[in-house]
Amino acid sequence: MKTTSIITLTQLASTTTERQKNETPIWRAFYVKSRHEKAIRDRFLDADFEVFCPTVIEKKRWADRWKKVERPVIPGYILAFVTEKERLLLLNDPAVLNTVRYLGKPAIVRSEEVELMKTYLDKAVDVQSEPIKPGQRIQISQGSLAGKIGEVEHIAGKEVFIRLESLQLQLRIKIAVEDIEKIKDSE
């Protein structure tokens, strides 16, 4: 099985350097085998493909210690910037199951969306949040409501329900923990 993968990658590397001028590469999404995302990303990067597998680093509790683990944000998928010919060659890899399709055709992922994911994930990895409790006053740090101040109503996993009072209206929103900051005077 490894031999097939090596032969395929050799073919892919030579094809990448010989791109035809009329073929423009575009971002495509691929279904991949479970827990193979990072290995596929590394193999394709070694073969000079532009591949994006969005990952985050999480602290996981093991029986005897804490460990930082890199996990895919979108399990079972990778994104690759490829021509149609390269897309077909990528499908020869035994861990790549299929191309994501939309209306029966291989789906196109917009470059802006990929860049947005890259930018957001670069910022998110460096974010270290402090514990947030119901009743605390917070400020939204990202998104269309950035700068607004509210109060935490309750927390569900990585989502926070916030009450915002503005223009004499009460607005309840659900927002990711990463997108809020504690206000210093609120303890």
JOUR-V966052 format. One record per pair of residues at least 6 apart in sequence whose ideal C-beta (glycine too) atoms are under 8 Angstrom apart, sorted by the first residue. I is the first residue (numbers start at 1). J is the second residue. D is the distance in whole Angstrom. If there is no record, write none. Layout:
I_J_D + I_J_D
This chain:
1_94_6 + 4_92_8 + 4_94_6 + 5_43_7 + 5_93_6 + 5_94_6 + 5_95_8 + 8_89_7 + 8_92_5 + 8_93_6 + 9_43_6 + 9_44_8 + 9_46_7 + 9_47_5 + 9_93_8 + 11_89_6 + 11_92_8 + 12_44_7 + 12_47_5 + 12_49_7 + 12_86_7 + 12_89_5 + 12_90_7 + 13_47_4 + 13_48_6 + 15_85_6 + 15_86_6 + 15_89_6 + 16_47_7 + 16_48_5 + 16_49_6 + 16_86_7 + 17_48_7 + 19_25_7 + 19_83_6 + 19_86_8 + 20_83_7 + 20_85_8 + 23_83_4 + 23_84_6 + 23_85_7 + 24_83_7 + 25_50_8 + 25_81_5 + 25_82_5 + 25_83_5 + 25_86_7 + 26_81_7 + 26_82_7 + 26_83_8 + 26_108_5 + 26_109_8 + 26_111_8 + 27_52_8 + 27_79_6 + 27_80_7 + 27_81_5 + 27_108_7 + 27_109_4 + 27_110_7 + 27_111_6 + 27_113_8 + 27_114_5 + 28_79_7 + 28_80_6 + 28_81_8 + 28_82_6 + 28_87_6 + 28_99_6 + 28_100_7 + 28_106_6 + 28_107_7 + 28_108_7 + 28_109_7 + 29_77_6 + 29_78_7 + 29_79_6 + 29_99_7 + 29_100_4 + 29_107_6 + 29_109_5 + 30_77_7 + 30_78_5 + 30_79_8 + 30_80_6 + 30_90_7 + 30_91_8 + 30_96_5 + 30_97_8 + 30_98_7 + 30_99_6 + 30_100_7 + 31_76_6 + 31_77_6 + 31_96_8 + 31_97_4 + 31_98_5 + 31_99_8 + 31_100_6 + 32_40_5 + 32_76_6 + 32_77_7 + 32_78_6 + 32_95_6 + 32_96_6 + 32_97_6 + 33_76_8 + 33_95_5 + 33_96_8 + 33_97_6 + 34_75_7 + 34_76_6 + 36_95_4 + 37_53_5 + 37_55_8 + 37_72_4 + 37_75_7 + 37_76_7 + 37_77_7 + 37_78_6 + 38_53_6 + 38_55_7 + 38_70_7 + 38_72_7 + 39_95_7 + 40_51_8 + 40_53_7 + 40_78_6 + 40_93_7 + 40_95_5 + 40_96_7 + 41_51_5 + 41_52_8 + 41_53_4 + 41_78_6 + 43_93_7 + 44_51_4 + 44_78_8 + 44_80_7 + 44_90_7 + 45_51_6 + 49_80_6 + 49_81_7 + 49_82_7 + 49_86_7 + 49_90_8 + 50_80_7 + 50_81_4 + 51_78_6 + 51_79_7 + 51_80_5 + 51_81_8 + 52_78_7 + 52_79_4 + 52_80_8 + 52_81_8 + 52_114_6 + 52_117_7 + 52_118_7 + 53_72_6 + 53_78_5 + 53_79_7 + 54_72_7 + 54_73_4 + 54_74_6 + 54_79_8 + 54_117_5 + 54_118_8 + 54_121_5 + 55_70_5 + 55_71_6 + 55_72_5 + 55_73_6 + 55_121_8 + 56_70_7 + 56_71_6 + 56_73_6 + 56_121_7 + 56_124_7 + 56_125_6 + 57_68_5 + 57_69_7 + 57_70_5 + 57_71_8 + 57_125_6 + 58_68_7 + 58_69_6 + 58_71_6 + 59_66_5 + 59_67_7 + 59_68_6 + 59_69_8 + 60_66_7 + 60_67_5 + 60_68_8 + 60_69_5 + 73_117_8 + 73_121_7 + 77_100_7 + 78_96_8 + 79_109_6 + 79_114_6 + 80_86_8 + 80_87_8 + 80_90_6 + 82_90_6 + 87_99_6 + 87_106_7 + 90_96_6 + 91_98_7 + 91_99_7 + 99_106_4 + 99_107_7 + 100_106_7 + 100_107_5 + 101_107_6 + 102_108_8 + 124_178_5 + 127_178_5 + 129_177_6 + 129_178_7 + 130_182_6 + 132_138_7 + 132_152_6 + 132_155_7 + 132_160_6 + 132_177_7 + 132_180_7 + 132_182_6 + 133_152_7 + 133_155_8 + 134_152_5 + 134_153_6 + 134_154_5 + 134_155_7 + 135_151_7 + 135_152_7 + 136_151_7 + 136_152_5 + 136_182_6 + 136_183_8 + 136_186_5 + 136_187_8 + 137_149_6 + 137_150_7 + 137_151_6 + 137_182_8 + 137_183_5 + 137_185_8 + 137_186_4 + 138_149_7 + 138_150_6 + 138_151_7 + 138_152_6 + 138_160_8 + 138_162_7 + 138_180_5 + 138_181_6 + 138_182_6 + 138_183_6 + 138_186_7 + 139_147_7 + 139_148_7 + 139_149_5 + 139_150_8 + 139_180_7 + 139_181_5 + 139_183_6 + 140_146_6 + 140_147_7 + 140_148_5 + 140_149_8 + 140_150_7 + 140_162_8 + 140_175_7 + 140_179_6 + 140_180_6 + 141_179_6 + 141_180_6 + 141_181_5 + 142_178_8 + 142_179_4 + 143_175_7 + 143_179_6 + 145_164_7 + 145_173_7 + 145_175_8 + 148_164_6 + 148_166_7 + 149_164_8 + 149_183_7 + 150_162_4 + 150_163_6 + 150_164_4 + 150_165_7 + 150_173_8 + 151_162_7 + 151_163_5 + 152_160_6 + 152_161_7 + 152_162_6 + 153_161_4 + 153_162_7 + 153_163_5 + 153_172_7 + 154_160_8 + 154_161_5 + 155_161_7 + 155_177_8 + 158_176_6 + 158_177_5 + 158_178_8 + 159_174_5 + 159_175_7 + 159_176_6 + 159_177_7 + 160_174_7 + 160_175_6 + 160_176_8 + 160_177_6 + 160_180_6 + 161_172_6 + 161_173_7 + 161_174_6 + 162_172_7 + 162_173_5 + 162_174_8 + 162_175_6 + 162_180_7 + 163_170_6 + 163_171_7 + 163_172_6 + 164_170_8 + 164_171_5 + 164_172_8 + 164_173_6 + 165_171_8
